């Protein structure tokens, strides 16, 4: 550009800035109304929560939620707002509402119950359940390692005992519970189910139930969270507990302990193990994490985060989950062998073999592959919105 | 409950329903205002985009965005609305705005450029770049496999040639480009960089640039997307292209081709390979996908989706990325060996060995582990909000 353009360039610049400032002030105004509207919506939903809790309705009503969202999508489309936008915004707002609905407490489904004793109730997951039971009006006692001297006394009047100790001590603790009242409900929260359930059934003649909450102790609400349960004995006697969890918003899935452990072999043991090995591999390769992050696609960024998060947590938990059954290790060995075979193909530059094997696996996934692709696109777009990681 | 309760129960029920209906009507009203506000905000931001595009400002301005969000967080907190809620909502709204900013077109940084020829411009990624160049006012020609008879004619007047063909034919296509005008910029978009760059430098004496867009062809906007670039020759001659991409909102990262390929060995080759093996493993184990999904934690659901999505895509692409360099296969072999060592520990029930190895890797991750944990918590909460997968 010649220097003769400078003056008009600056004039132009000034005009543009003024134009932008006017628009930005208007956006500021819209956003202030948006904040006020969100505050109002949160307050209204809190009132709904209060009414629901007074009447013992579940805080999460899937059909109602789906119908409401469908209506909003229509209204949005009619106003020229993308339907996915309003749905995503409302889902995010609902998350906030679910977590604040905890504040108003929950209806107590079984007010006649004697005390609930949570063994290991000072641990992370135990604490969450203690909190939820208390919010629902139950009397809860916590029994920790140092309290065994008073255990007989505490347990003598228990209406329910919940075992929430680390996985490696679960069966040992269960074996000490021979003195429970006959009608006491005995429950455990461990990530494996066959052995704890067998021990509970052996030590206690009353109602028995195995639970596996499929979420970390850091969730802000149990709404929509999955709890897997394995019936032990006398379902009628613990039906109230399932109802209570439904009121908390939990989705319950019933399977046998055997089915549970088989699925968890993949869902937990193999997953944790491969994340572990990937982390070890990155460290031994002396990977440059900073560069990997800078060059990442959103999908790899997500993968790195999912692997890296493991190493901010307790190794003993992972070791115990993986080592909880010889079946896990055998299955991991099969995984390793299959990987070896795939590497042999690569080393032989057998591109056709790779593609054939790929097609066979694709057939196995069937319609799920396309579903997963759509679902992951949405999740990756969300991950990309965030970029909370600029500071790394 | 005795039957005497029934009457009062129904009366109670009616009162509750009325109470809930009043509140739900109010929520409906709030949501209608919300839709109107979103429509207004999208319209205002579109106007900003139009002004920016007229003046050639980038659509993504990180500092401005950060400042705006910080201000909104403060305002929200003052109104009793969680700061994270307003930030998440606004980020989601901004995504919509970015994608619609495409509609107003982009300022053309280099209006004097002769035509751009995109070889493979009918492929997915090629099409996206053709679209972006045209939106920015460039004249773009597409050269496909069947057009080579006219290639000399089309290329004789090219100001820039972009090679966007599949990875396995990239170098072969580049080798045909000996006839480009001396000042023509030669660019490729392949996922590996060393070899294509070497071929481009060998065949063409003018400006050369290697690009690797780190996103799929299905993104709705290039705002915040990463493009890695490797300088080839005569940076001054293609500086305008980098500026043009910045106007599209792209984040550019410069590395050497060597550094790029080393990082991609982990980011792409190993990642694709392990997803492939995991899918093959699930199919050979005859895993019950329906049950796995029902019992999944959000984190495993995400993992399944990330693996399953692979199998909705083109195996040849993955084979070629993995096989693009012997280094990839060697590194994958090391990964396999490390996994074998870890399995030996498990088979020996060496819990302490596992924990020690874990701690070493944790040390390698350092502060990143905690950062990844926080980041993944946020992403998992988002994934949990969605649950678009009820239908599966």
HADDOCK unambig.tbl for C-alpha pairs under 7 A between the chains (distance, minus, plus):
assign (segid A and resid 20 and name CA) (segid B and resid 48 and name CA) 6.28 0.50 0.50
assign (segid A and resid 23 and name CA) (segid B and resid 44 and name CA) 6.47 0.50 0.50
assign (segid A and resid 23 and name CA) (segid B and resid 48 and name CA) 6.69 0.50 0.50
assign (segid A and resid 27 and name CA) (segid B and resid 41 and name CA) 6.32 0.50 0.50
assign (segid A and resid 27 and name CA) (segid B and resid 44 and name CA) 6.64 0.50 0.50
assign (segid A and resid 30 and name CA) (segid B and resid 37 and name CA) 6.62 0.50 0.50
assign (segid A and resid 30 and name CA) (segid B and resid 41 and name CA) 6.54 0.50 0.50
assign (segid A and resid 35 and name CA) (segid B and resid 76 and name CA) 5.86 0.50 0.50
assign (segid A and resid 37 and name CA) (segid B and resid 30 and name CA) 6.62 0.50 0.50
assign (segid A and resid 39 and name CA) (segid B and resid 79 and name CA) 6.91 0.50 0.50
assign (segid A and resid 39 and name CA) (segid B and resid 80 and name CA) 6.72 0.50 0.50
assign (segid A and resid 39 and name CA) (segid B and resid 81 and name CA) 5.59 0.50 0.50
assign (segid A and resid 41 and name CA) (segid B and resid 27 and name CA) 6.32 0.50 0.50
assign (segid A and resid 41 and name CA) (segid B and resid 30 and name CA) 6.55 0.50 0.50
assign (segid A and resid 44 and name CA) (segid B and resid 23 and name CA) 6.49 0.50 0.50
assign (segid A and resid 44 and name CA) (segid B and resid 27 and name CA) 6.64 0.50 0.50
assign (segid A and resid 48 and name CA) (segid B and resid 20 and name CA) 6.28 0.50 0.50
assign (segid A and resid 48 and name CA) (segid B and resid 23 and name CA) 6.68 0.50 0.50
assign (segid A and resid 76 and name CA) (segid B and resid 35 and name CA) 5.86 0.50 0.50
assign (segid A and resid 79 and name CA) (segid B and resid 39 and name CA) 6.89 0.50 0.50
assign (segid A and resid 80 and name CA) (segid B and resid 39 and name CA) 6.71 0.50 0.50
assign (segid A and resid 81 and name CA) (segid B and resid 39 and name CA) 5.58 0.50 0.50
assign (segid A and resid 85 and name CA) (segid B and resid 93 and name CA) 6.99 0.50 0.50
assign (segid A and resid 89 and name CA) (segid B and resid 89 and name CA) 5.71 0.50 0.50
assign (segid A and resid 91 and name CA) (segid B and resid 385 and name CA) 5.78 0.50 0.50
assign (segid A and resid 91 and name CA) (segid B and resid 386 and name CA) 6.79 0.50 0.50
assign (segid A and resid 92 and name CA) (segid B and resid 385 and name CA) 6.39 0.50 0.50
assign (segid A and resid 93 and name CA) (segid B and resid 85 and name CA) 6.99 0.50 0.50
assign (segid A and resid 95 and name CA) (segid B and resid 385 and name CA) 6.47 0.50 0.50
assign (segid A and resid 214 and name CA) (segid B and resid 296 and name CA) 6.89 0.50 0.50
assign (segid A and resid 214 and name CA) (segid B and resid 297 and name CA) 4.88 0.50 0.50
assign (segid A and resid 215 and name CA) (segid B and resid 297 and name CA) 5.97 0.50 0.50
assign (segid A and resid 228 and name CA) (segid B and resid 295 and name CA) 6.69 0.50 0.50
assign (segid A and resid 263 and name CA) (segid B and resid 292 and name CA) 6.16 0.50 0.50
assign (segid A and resid 267 and name CA) (segid B and resid 296 and name CA) 6.90 0.50 0.50
assign (segid A and resid 267 and name CA) (segid B and resid 300 and name CA) 6.13 0.50 0.50
assign (segid A and resid 277 and name CA) (segid B and resid 339 and name CA) 5.85 0.50 0.50
assign (segid A and resid 279 and name CA) (segid B and resid 361 and name CA) 6.08 0.50 0.50
assign (segid A and resid 280 and name CA) (segid B and resid 361 and name CA) 5.20 0.50 0.50
assign (segid A and resid 281 and name CA) (segid B and resid 335 and name CA) 6.05 0.50 0.50
assign (segid A and resid 281 and name CA) (segid B and resid 338 and name CA) 6.91 0.50 0.50
assign (segid A and resid 283 and name CA) (segid B and resid 361 and name CA) 5.81 0.50 0.50
assign (segid A and resid 283 and name CA) (segid B and resid 364 and name CA) 5.68 0.50 0.50
assign (segid A and resid 292 and name CA) (segid B and resid 263 and name CA) 6.16 0.50 0.50
assign (segid A and resid 295 and name CA) (segid B and resid 228 and name CA) 6.69 0.50 0.50
assign (segid A and resid 296 and name CA) (segid B and resid 214 and name CA) 6.90 0.50 0.50
assign (segid A and resid 296 and name CA) (segid B and resid 267 and name CA) 6.90 0.50 0.50
assign (segid A and resid 297 and name CA) (segid B and resid 214 and name CA) 4.90 0.50 0.50
assign (segid A and resid 297 and name CA) (segid B and resid 215 and name CA) 5.99 0.50 0.50
assign (segid A and resid 300 and name CA) (segid B and resid 267 and name CA) 6.11 0.50 0.50
assign (segid A and resid 305 and name CA) (segid B and resid 372 and name CA) 4.56 0.50 0.50
assign (segid A and resid 305 and name CA) (segid B and resid 373 and name CA) 6.87 0.50 0.50
assign (segid A and resid 305 and name CA) (segid B and resid 376 and name CA) 5.95 0.50 0.50
assign (segid A and resid 306 and name CA) (segid B and resid 376 and name CA) 6.45 0.50 0.50
assign (segid A and resid 308 and name CA) (segid B and resid 365 and name CA) 6.86 0.50 0.50
assign (segid A and resid 308 and name CA) (segid B and resid 368 and name CA) 6.99 0.50 0.50
assign (segid A and resid 308 and name CA) (segid B and resid 369 and name CA) 4.89 0.50 0.50
assign (segid A and resid 308 and name CA) (segid B and resid 372 and name CA) 5.70 0.50 0.50
assign (segid A and resid 309 and name CA) (segid B and resid 369 and name CA) 5.23 0.50 0.50
assign (segid A and resid 309 and name CA) (segid B and resid 370 and name CA) 6.62 0.50 0.50
assign (segid A and resid 309 and name CA) (segid B and resid 372 and name CA) 5.09 0.50 0.50
assign (segid A and resid 309 and name CA) (segid B and resid 373 and name CA) 4.22 0.50 0.50
assign (segid A and resid 311 and name CA) (segid B and resid 362 and name CA) 4.91 0.50 0.50
assign (segid A and resid 311 and name CA) (segid B and resid 369 and name CA) 5.65 0.50 0.50
assign (segid A and resid 312 and name CA) (segid B and resid 369 and name CA) 5.02 0.50 0.50
assign (segid A and resid 312 and name CA) (segid B and resid 370 and name CA) 5.46 0.50 0.50
assign (segid A and resid 312 and name CA) (segid B and resid 373 and name CA) 6.72 0.50 0.50
assign (segid A and resid 315 and name CA) (segid B and resid 355 and name CA) 5.58 0.50 0.50
assign (segid A and resid 315 and name CA) (segid B and resid 358 and name CA) 6.45 0.50 0.50
assign (segid A and resid 316 and name CA) (segid B and resid 355 and name CA) 6.60 0.50 0.50
assign (segid A and resid 319 and name CA) (segid B and resid 351 and name CA) 6.19 0.50 0.50
assign (segid A and resid 319 and name CA) (segid B and resid 354 and name CA) 6.77 0.50 0.50
assign (segid A and resid 323 and name CA) (segid B and resid 346 and name CA) 6.96 0.50 0.50
assign (segid A and resid 329 and name CA) (segid B and resid 346 and name CA) 6.69 0.50 0.50
assign (segid A and resid 329 and name CA) (segid B and resid 347 and name CA) 6.75 0.50 0.50
assign (segid A and resid 333 and name CA) (segid B and resid 343 and name CA) 6.91 0.50 0.50
assign (segid A and resid 335 and name CA) (segid B and resid 281 and name CA) 6.06 0.50 0.50
assign (segid A and resid 338 and name CA) (segid B and resid 281 and name CA) 6.92 0.50 0.50
assign (segid A and resid 339 and name CA) (segid B and resid 277 and name CA) 5.86 0.50 0.50
assign (segid A and resid 343 and name CA) (segid B and resid 333 and name CA) 6.92 0.50 0.50
assign (segid A and resid 346 and name CA) (segid B and resid 323 and name CA) 6.95 0.50 0.50
assign (segid A and resid 346 and name CA) (segid B and resid 329 and name CA) 6.69 0.50 0.50
assign (segid A and resid 347 and name CA) (segid B and resid 329 and name CA) 6.74 0.50 0.50
assign (segid A and resid 351 and name CA) (segid B and resid 319 and name CA) 6.19 0.50 0.50
assign (segid A and resid 354 and name CA) (segid B and resid 319 and name CA) 6.75 0.50 0.50
assign (segid A and resid 355 and name CA) (segid B and resid 315 and name CA) 5.59 0.50 0.50
assign (segid A and resid 355 and name CA) (segid B and resid 316 and name CA) 6.60 0.50 0.50
assign (segid A and resid 358 and name CA) (segid B and resid 315 and name CA) 6.44 0.50 0.50
assign (segid A and resid 361 and name CA) (segid B and resid 279 and name CA) 6.06 0.50 0.50
assign (segid A and resid 361 and name CA) (segid B and resid 280 and name CA) 5.21 0.50 0.50
assign (segid A and resid 361 and name CA) (segid B and resid 283 and name CA) 5.80 0.50 0.50
assign (segid A and resid 362 and name CA) (segid B and resid 311 and name CA) 4.90 0.50 0.50
assign (segid A and resid 364 and name CA) (segid B and resid 283 and name CA) 5.67 0.50 0.50
assign (segid A and resid 365 and name CA) (segid B and resid 308 and name CA) 6.84 0.50 0.50
assign (segid A and resid 368 and name CA) (segid B and resid 308 and name CA) 6.99 0.50 0.50
assign (segid A and resid 369 and name CA) (segid B and resid 308 and name CA) 4.89 0.50 0.50
assign (segid A and resid 369 and name CA) (segid B and resid 309 and name CA) 5.23 0.50 0.50
assign (segid A and resid 369 and name CA) (segid B and resid 311 and name CA) 5.66 0.50 0.50
assign (segid A and resid 369 and name CA) (segid B and resid 312 and name CA) 5.03 0.50 0.50
assign (segid A and resid 370 and name CA) (segid B and resid 309 and name CA) 6.62 0.50 0.50
assign (segid A and resid 370 and name CA) (segid B and resid 312 and name CA) 5.45 0.50 0.50
assign (segid A and resid 372 and name CA) (segid B and resid 305 and name CA) 4.57 0.50 0.50
assign (segid A and resid 372 and name CA) (segid B and resid 308 and name CA) 5.70 0.50 0.50
assign (segid A and resid 372 and name CA) (segid B and resid 309 and name CA) 5.08 0.50 0.50
assign (segid A and resid 373 and name CA) (segid B and resid 305 and name CA) 6.88 0.50 0.50
assign (segid A and resid 373 and name CA) (segid B and resid 309 and name CA) 4.22 0.50 0.50
assign (segid A and resid 373 and name CA) (segid B and resid 312 and name CA) 6.72 0.50 0.50
assign (segid A and resid 376 and name CA) (segid B and resid 305 and name CA) 5.97 0.50 0.50
assign (segid A and resid 376 and name CA) (segid B and resid 306 and name CA) 6.46 0.50 0.50
assign (segid A and resid 379 and name CA) (segid B and resid 383 and name CA) 6.28 0.50 0.50
assign (segid A and resid 383 and name CA) (segid B and resid 379 and name CA) 6.30 0.50 0.50
assign (segid A and resid 385 and name CA) (segid B and resid 91 and name CA) 5.78 0.50 0.50
assign (segid A and resid 385 and name CA) (segid B and resid 92 and name CA) 6.39 0.50 0.50
assign (segid A and resid 385 and name CA) (segid B and resid 95 and name CA) 6.48 0.50 0.50
assign (segid A and resid 386 and name CA) (segid B and resid 91 and name CA) 6.81 0.50 0.50
